[in-house]
Amino acid sequence: MIKKAIKTVSIFLFLLLYIDNKSQIYSAKANATEVSFLSEAPLENIEAVNKGGIVVLNANGNQVQARITIMNFKFKNALMEEHFNENYMESDKYPNAFFKGRIIENVDYSRQGEQNVNVEGELEIHGVKKQVILPAKINIKGKEIEVYSKFKVKVADYNIKVPSLYVKNIAEEVDVTIKSTLEPFTKK
């Protein structure tokens, strides 16, 4: 599994290094991406936070890519975390979630402040790829770009099986929130 993760990160970084020099690339600052989810259900709410995501933005083409390592989600209850990784997300088999798309609207990256946008692309969770349009806000602050998005994910759309015994414990739709601070990418 570690070899697979290293290979994924290596390919990701290789692509970043060889993107057209005219492009303005922004990447997530270290530990500056937080993905959280909330499953509201009658018996119990289930919440988790992941602070290890990678987000990259190519401002020239408004292209966005993200990778989230599933095992990095942390729960208040260790048993919930174990069930999430082993029974629902099958993290050994599907270690990452991915998004690849582009911002639909024209964005003025020279204008400071917040802009509402929609991002269209492919969301892959649990090995299933779906075309989606996600609402987002980008806030340009100096040389940094803050990205925020909140959207719903239907568990069944991504072939995540919920045993009938737990069907009242897990919502059919999960609220997902992503916050990331990006900075200009520089070759080292």
N, C-alpha and C positions, 0 to 999 in steps of 0.2 A: 504494500500500500504506500509506503514511503517513497519507493521508486516511482510509482505512478504520480504522486504529488510533485516530486522533483521534476519529472518529465513535463507535467502540465505547466509548472511555473517557468521552466526553461523555455518552452515553446512560446509562452506568453511574453517573456522578456525579449526573446529573439525577435518576435514580431514588432515589439515596441522599438527596438534599436534600429530596425531597417525600414521603418515607415518614412516616407518622403520628408526630407529635411525642412520643406516649406510648411509642413503641418505644425500646428501648435498643439502639443500633447500635454494633457494634465493627468496626473495619477494620484491616487489616494496617498495622503501622508501616512506615515507609520502609525498603526493603531487608530486611524481616524475614520474608519468605516464601522458603523454599527447597524446590524440588521436585527430586528426583533419581530416576534410574532405573538399574537394573542388568539387563542381558541376559546371563545366564550361558549360555555355549555351549561345546562341546567344544574348539573351536579358539582362541577368544578371548572374554574378558568385555568387554562394551561398557558404559561408564558415562558419565553426563552429569549436570551440575548446572545448575539454573536459579534465579537469585536475584531474579527480577523478577515474581513472581506477585502477583495482587491477590485478597485474601480478605475477605469481608464476612459478619458474623453479626448477625442480628436476634434478640436474646435473647427478645423477647416471643413470637415464633412459632417459635423454634428454627430459623429459616430460614438457610441457608448458600448463598453464591454464591462462585465462584472463576473467575478467568480467568488462563490461563498463555500467554504468548507463546512459541510454539514455537522461533523463531529465537534465543531467549535461552538455549537449552541449550548449555553449553560442554563440549567433549570434550578429552581429553588429546592427541588427534590431529586436526589440521585437516582431513585427508581424510575421517575418520569424520564430522565435523561437516557437511562438504559433502554427503556421501552421504545422511546423515540428513535434511537439509533438502531436497535436490533430488530424491532417488530414492524415499525412503520416506514422509516426512511431507508432501512437496509444500507446504512452508511458504508459498510465494507464493500458492497457491490456498487453503490452510487455515492461516491465520496463528496461530490461537489454539485452545486446548483450553478447554472450559468445564465447570463443574459447577454444578448448581442443585438444591437439595434441602432436606431438613429433618432435624434430629436427632429420632430416633424416641422416645427416652426423655425423661422429664421431667428437666430440669436445674435444680439449685438454684444460681443464679448468685451468691447471697450467701454460699455456702459455699466457703471457701478450700480448695484442694487439688485432687487429681486425680479425675476421674470418667471411667469407660469408657462410651462411647456407640456407637451405630450411626447412620449418616447414610444416608438413603434419598433417591435422586433420579436425575437424568439426567446422565450423563457423555457429553460430546461430544468426540470425537477424530477428526481427519481427515475431518470432515464427517458422521460417523456418530454417532447418538444412541442410547444404551443405558440402560435402567433398571438401577440397581445399588444394592447396600447395602454401604457401606464401614465397616469398623471404625475407631474413632477414640478418642483420649483428649483430654480438655480439662483443663487445669490452670489453676485460677484463682489468680492471685498478685496480691493487692492489686487495682488497677483493670485489670490486664492479664489476658488469657486466652491461654494457649499452646495451640495445636492441633497434634496429631500424628496422622498416619494412614499406615499401610503396607498396600498391597494389590497384587494382581496384575492385569495387563491382558493379555488374549489379543490378540496382534497381528492375527490373522485376523478377530476380531470387529469391527474398525474398518477393514476393507478396506485394510490396509497390506500391500502386495504385496512379497514378498521373492523376488528372482530366484533361480532354482534353483541357480545358481552359488554363492550366498551362504547357502543354507538351513542349512548347518552352522555358520555364523558368528553367526546370530541366533536367540535362544530363541523358542519359540512363545508363552511367557508372560514378561512383563517385570515385575520388581518395582519398584513406584513408592512413594516415600516423600515425604510432605509435612509440613513443619514451618513453623508461622507464629506470630508473636506479634501479638495484636490489642490495640488500645486503644480506649477510648470515642471514637466519632466526634463531632466538634464542627464545627458550621458555622463557616466563616471569614468 
